[in-house]
Structures are given as C-alpha cells and as structure tokens.
Amino acid sequence: MAFDACMMRCVLDELSSAMPEARIEKVLGPRNDEIDVQLHSGKRSARLVFNVGPNAPRLQLSERAKENPKTPPNFCMLLRKYFTGARIVSVEQPHFDRIARIGVSCYDEMGFRELKYIVCEIMGKYANLIVLDSEDKVLAALKVIDFAASTVRQVLPGLKYQVPAMQEKLHPLTLDRAAFFEKLSAFPTERTGEKFITSTYSGIATQIAHELVYRATGDVDVPLCNIDTEGFYSVFEEWQRLLINRDYTPTLVIDSQGKPTDYSYMDITYLGDSMKKLHYESFSELLDAYFEERDRLEHI
C-alpha cells in the first residue's frame, strides 16, 4: 500500500499518544535520504524515522537500531545542532495530506527558547524533509528545490514555506451523505467503484478503495452501474467512522512464500485465502516488520 494520508494520520496518532512531549536525544543519519530521531518520553524510547527516499518514503516510530556512517550527512549534522535536547510540543497533519508538521521547542545560539518545525512531506519521488522557523521561513531542506527544478513551488532557505497544492477532492472524513450521492450521480456509471472513491476523495490508497468495493459487492472490479448505492455508502461511512474513532487494525499481508506484500491500518478481506495476514498492536511494530523483512529479502 502506498503511504497515503490515512496512514499518515495513523502514525501521527501513535506518535502523539505513545510519545507525548517526547525529548529528542539524538539525531542520526543512517542513509542520505533518511533521518532517525531518537526520542524519549516517560519510560519509553523509540526512533522517529523520516524516510524520504524513492523506494520506501514514510514516517514511523521504530524500535529498530541501524548502522550509521562514521561521518554523518551534512543535513543530519544541521539537525543535531537545531534539535538535540529539544522537545516535541505539537503534531499536525495539514489539510489531511501526506504531510507531518512537528513543532519542536528548542534553544537558539543565545540560549533563548524558540519554536521550530520539522515538516515531512511523503509525496513519492517528491518526498522531502524541511526545517522551518517560527514564522514558517525555510531554514533547511534535505532536497532543495530551486527555480530550475520547479517554477510552481520552490523550497529554498530564506523563502516562506508553501504547503503543496491540494487536489480538488473531498475530505475523506467529512460525514456528508448528500455530497457522496451528488458526486456519485455525476460519475460515469461504466467506471468502477474504486475509481469513484480515489477520484472523489483525497488521501485514499487504491488498496483501501478495493477493500471498500469488495465489502459492498463481494468483488473488486465492479462498475458503478452494478453497485447498490445505499450499500456502497453504508460501507464507506463505516470506513469513515473507523478512522474518526481511531479504531485501527494494523495489518501485514504476506504471500504464500512468506514475503510481505502490503500493509494497512484496517483488515484486508478482498484477497481471500491467497494471502496470509498478521495483525499487530501498533504501527511501529507493523512497519518495522514490513520494511525489515523487505530489506532483508532485497539483500539476499
């Protein structure tokens, strides 16, 4: 599953509940495209992983220890200067997008307390990690985007940070029956239920759309003209309430050879008996299991 906006919500919920007001003890740079922040809160320690690489972009809490280079990347060194000993004071998800905005209370060079933000954008190949001051001015970015790279949006030190442009889609967690049926009536009936969901609502991965259509119809690839609309809305609303109530089920999908193929925040039923599923207590355990095994298989 792509790390969609709903998965971002799940991970940020876990960060807020499991590591409230966490203190940043270390900043590590195991890879050029990954920063791991060692956190401590109460009796728990964990790493907050910011991966903005092309193959596994994500944000997660992790219990995994990794090897780190003897000479840390320059961006890692800069984050150490800013954030070692600082404390996380806020966790936000702007516009319910694949963006985390983490407020950090730290000290400036004169010893005065100040607020900075770590912004993690999980946008596929455009994923980025950005540091802002209290007025949203860019202080540093792992991937600098200048005018040559983009004429629409630049990410450069000294510029005001701009949130990536939003798609013109409905917020997926707004309980609005009328809006659902209005969009449904205007959507081509020969197109599938999955396409209706992903085209109409933001932040929903294709895998989840398949699951919702399957729960409504017993199949995945079903055109709208063959779907009972009331039943379809009932399933969609049930999914909305699952997220609103934070009734998550961290789920790992494994194929017949024992290879992890997918992960989700809810049970996946449309795959039938062809896949095995494992359920976890937390998203940190789920994502550690998925990426650790995937990394192992890639290096065999």
ChimeraX attribute file (.defattr): number of C-alpha atoms within 10 A of each C-alpha:
attribute: neighborCount
match mode: 1-to-1
recipient: residues
	/A:1	13
	/A:2	18
	/A:3	20
	/A:4	23
	/A:5	23
	/A:6	22
	/A:7	26
	/A:8	22
	/A:9	21
	/A:10	19
	/A:11	22
	/A:12	21
	/A:13	16
	/A:14	17
	/A:15	20
	/A:16	16
	/A:17	10
	/A:18	17
	/A:19	20
	/A:20	17
	/A:21	21
	/A:22	22
	/A:23	23
	/A:24	23
	/A:25	17
	/A:26	17
	/A:27	24
	/A:28	22
	/A:29	25
	/A:30	18
	/A:31	17
	/A:32	16
	/A:33	19
	/A:34	24
	/A:35	24
	/A:36	24
	/A:37	25
	/A:38	21
	/A:39	23
	/A:40	19
	/A:41	16
	/A:42	11
	/A:43	6
	/A:44	10
	/A:45	19
	/A:46	22
	/A:47	23
	/A:48	20
	/A:49	22
	/A:50	24
	/A:51	24
	/A:52	26
	/A:53	18
	/A:54	13
	/A:55	9
	/A:56	15
	/A:57	23
	/A:58	25
	/A:59	27
	/A:60	25
	/A:61	27
	/A:62	21
	/A:63	15
	/A:64	13
	/A:65	10
	/A:66	11
	/A:67	9
	/A:68	11
	/A:69	12
	/A:70	8
	/A:71	9
	/A:72	16
	/A:73	17
	/A:74	12
	/A:75	19
	/A:76	22
	/A:77	14
	/A:78	14
	/A:79	19
	/A:80	18
	/A:81	14
	/A:82	19
	/A:83	23
	/A:84	17
	/A:85	16
	/A:86	23
	/A:87	21
	/A:88	24
	/A:89	16
	/A:90	14
	/A:91	19
	/A:92	16
	/A:93	17
	/A:94	12
	/A:95	13
	/A:96	19
	/A:97	22
	/A:98	24
	/A:99	25
	/A:100	24
	/A:101	19
	/A:102	18
	/A:103	20
	/A:104	25
	/A:105	19
	/A:106	19
	/A:107	18
	/A:108	12
	/A:109	8
	/A:110	6
	/A:111	8
	/A:112	8
	/A:113	12
	/A:114	13
	/A:115	18
	/A:116	24
	/A:117	25
	/A:118	21
	/A:119	22
	/A:120	24
	/A:121	24
	/A:122	28
	/A:123	20
	/A:124	18
	/A:125	12
	/A:126	13
	/A:127	21
	/A:128	25
	/A:129	23
	/A:130	21
	/A:131	23
	/A:132	23
	/A:133	19
	/A:134	12
	/A:135	11
	/A:136	15
	/A:137	19
	/A:138	20
	/A:139	18
	/A:140	20
	/A:141	19
	/A:142	19
	/A:143	16
	/A:144	14
	/A:145	17
	/A:146	13
	/A:147	11
	/A:148	7
	/A:149	11
	/A:150	10
	/A:151	9
	/A:152	9
	/A:153	15
	/A:154	17
	/A:155	24
	/A:156	19
	/A:157	17
	/A:158	13
	/A:159	13
	/A:160	16
	/A:161	21
	/A:162	12
	/A:163	13
	/A:164	15
	/A:165	8
	/A:166	10
	/A:167	12
	/A:168	10
	/A:169	12
	/A:170	17
	/A:171	15
	/A:172	22
	/A:173	19
	/A:174	14
	/A:175	14
	/A:176	12
	/A:177	12
	/A:178	9
	/A:179	12
	/A:180	19
	/A:181	14
	/A:182	10
	/A:183	13
	/A:184	18
	/A:185	12
	/A:186	8
	/A:187	17
	/A:188	12
	/A:189	15
	/A:190	11
	/A:191	14
	/A:192	20
	/A:193	29
	/A:194	24
	/A:195	17
	/A:196	18
	/A:197	24
	/A:198	18
	/A:199	15
	/A:200	19
	/A:201	17
	/A:202	22
	/A:203	21
	/A:204	19
	/A:205	19
	/A:206	16
	/A:207	17
	/A:208	23
	/A:209	19
	/A:210	25
	/A:211	22
	/A:212	27
	/A:213	26
	/A:214	22
	/A:215	19
	/A:216	21
	/A:217	18
	/A:218	13
	/A:219	14
	/A:220	20
	/A:221	15
	/A:222	19
	/A:223	17
	/A:224	22
	/A:225	13
	/A:226	12
	/A:227	16
	/A:228	11
	/A:229	17
	/A:230	11
	/A:231	14
	/A:232	18
	/A:233	17
	/A:234	15
	/A:235	18
	/A:236	23
	/A:237	18
	/A:238	12
	/A:239	18
	/A:240	16
	/A:241	14
	/A:242	16
	/A:243	18
	/A:244	13
	/A:245	9
	/A:246	13
	/A:247	13
	/A:248	17
	/A:249	18
	/A:250	22
	/A:251	23
	/A:252	24
	/A:253	21
	/A:254	18
	/A:255	14
	/A:256	10
	/A:257	7
	/A:258	11
	/A:259	15
	/A:260	22
	/A:261	13
	/A:262	17
	/A:263	26
	/A:264	25
	/A:265	25
	/A:266	19
	/A:267	18
	/A:268	23
	/A:269	15
	/A:270	19
	/A:271	15
	/A:272	8
	/A:273	10
	/A:274	9
	/A:275	19
	/A:276	15
	/A:277	17
	/A:278	14
	/A:279	18
	/A:280	15
	/A:281	11
	/A:282	18
	/A:283	26
	/A:284	23
	/A:285	17
	/A:286	22
	/A:287	24
	/A:288	16
	/A:289	17
	/A:290	19
	/A:291	13
	/A:292	13
	/A:293	14
	/A:294	14
	/A:295	10
	/A:296	9
	/A:297	11
	/A:298	7
	/A:299	6
	/A:300	5
